[in-house]
Amino acid sequence: MNDRPKNTLKDLDWDIQPDRDLWADIDSNIRFSGKPKRETDDSIAVTKQPAKRRPWAPIAIAACSVLAVVSVVMSGMSLQRANQTYELQAKMVEYQQSHIALMEQQHKAVRSQFVSFIENQNSPLHPATAQELRATLATFDKASMQLKEALIAQPTNTRYATTLAETYHQEAELLNKIKATATRSI
């Protein structure tokens, strides 16, 4: 058995000449590329055929026109929605600011009562406990200040306003519980 392939590159005839000159066809294809190819017959003169009718052209033009009108209408509706969204966000920010201002007023009232309770010389609190409460109040102040700064940086973020409200609420509950416990022990 012979394992060699039947045709190898060495055995090929590399110098093949065409039967006729091909340059004329190549030249005409280069010059007339993109133009419709005309069939010529030496015995018959080439005649122009009438242009083919395209029955889909008016439908395509109408579809494009409808698409353009729909896109303009949709763009207008999108802009209107965007304006409504911006107005709603502005109203929401304004509401949050007024709500936060009200919470801060309530917070200050509770806080001032508690601070005067801690600072009172006749207070039933141990001095170490009073010092620990002052440190806790400082922690609450720091947290609420950071939340206020974040809220100023991103006024549309409702999480900051909610967290600030929760912080004030937790502080008020803690202060009221401590005050109630301290006054019961008297």
N, C-alpha and C positions, 0 to 999 in steps of 0.2 A: 504494500500500500504506500502511496505517495501522500505525505502530510503537507506538502507544499500547496499553497493556493494556486488555482489554475491561472489566474491573471495576476501578474505582478507589475509593478510600475516600470521595471526595467524593460519589460517586453512590449510596452505600449509604443505606438508610432506617434511621436510628438510633433511631427511636421505634417499636419493635415491642412490641405488647401481647399477652400470652398470651390464649388463648380462655377460660381459667377462672382462678380464684384459686389460686395455687400454694402459698401460705403454709400451708395445712392439711397438705399432704404434707411440707413442710419441717419443720414443728413436730412432727409425729408421728415423723419420722425422727430428729430430735434427741432427743426424749424416750425413744424406744425403741432407741436405738443400742446395739448389743451384744446385744440380746435377739433371739430368733428371730422372724422376721417371720411373722405369721399372715395367712393368706389369708382374706379375708372375702368372703362372698357375701351379698347382702341377703336372698336367699330361703332360704339354708341357715344354720343356727346352727353356730357354730364348736365342734367337739368336740375334746377332747384325744386325741392319738394316743399309744399306749403308747410308752414310752422304748425307743429302739433298743438292742439288746444289743451290747456290744462284746466280741467273742470274743478279741481280742488283749490285753485288760486284764490277765487273770491271767498271761499269758505275760510281759508287760512288767514286772509287779511281781516275778515270779520272776527275770527277767533283772537287774533293778536290785538285788535282794537278793544274787544271786550275784556281781554286780560289786562290791557293797559288801564282801562277805566276802573276795573275792579281793584287793581293794585293802588291806584290813586285814592280810591275811596277807603281802602283798608289802611293806607298810610295815615289818612286824615283821622280815622277812628282811633288808630294807635296813638297818635299825638294827643287826641282828646283824652284818652284814657290815662296817658302819662301825666297830663296836666291835672286831672282829677286826683291821681295818686299823689302828686306833689302837694296839692292843696290839702288833702287828707292828712298827709304826714306833717305838714306845718301846723294844722289844727291839733293833731295828736301831741306834737312837741309842746305847743302852747298849753294844752291841758295838763301834760305831765309837769311842766314847770310850775303851774299854779298849784297842782296837787302836792308837789314837793315842798313848795313854800308853806303851804298849810301844815304839812307834816312837821316841818322844821319848827314852826311856831309852837305846835303841841309838844314837840320833843324838848324845846327849850324850857317850857313851863314845867314839865315833869322833872327835867334835869336840874333846874335851879332849885326846886323844892328839895330834891334829894341832896344836892351839894350843901345847901344850908343845913340840912339834917346831919350830914357827916361833920361839917365844920362846927357845929354847935358844941360848946364846952360841956353841956349837960347831956350829951348824946350817950345812949347806953352801949355804943359800939366800942370795942377794944381798939386802941390806937393802931395795932398791927392790922386789924381787920379794916379799919378806915384807910390805911395806906394801900392795902390790897385792892380795895374798892376804887381808889383813885387810879391805880394802875389799870384796872379793868375798864374804867371810863376812858382812860387815855387810848386803850386798844380800840374801843368803840369809836372814838373820835378819829383815829387814824384810818380805820376801815371806811367810815362814812366819808371822810375827805377823799380817799382814793376813788370811791364810787362816784362822788360828785365830779371829780376831774374826768373820769371816764365818761360820765354822762354829758359833760360839756364837749368832750372830743367827739362823741357819737350820740347826738341828741335823739336820733330815731331808734336807737337800740332800747327797747322796752325792758330788757333784762336788767339793765343797770338801775332803772327807776324802781323796778319790782324788788330788787335786792336791797336797795337803799331803804325802801319802805319796810322790808322785813327786818333790816338791821335796827331801825328806829323802834320798831315794835318789840323786838327781842330785848333791846336795852330798857325800854319802858317797863316791860314785864319783870325783868330782873330787878330793876330799881324798886318797883312796887312790892315785890316779894320780900326783898331785903328790908325795906322800911316796915312792912307789916310784921315780919319776924322780930325785928328789933323793938318795935313798940309793944308787942305782946310780952316780951321778956321783961318789960319794965314793971 
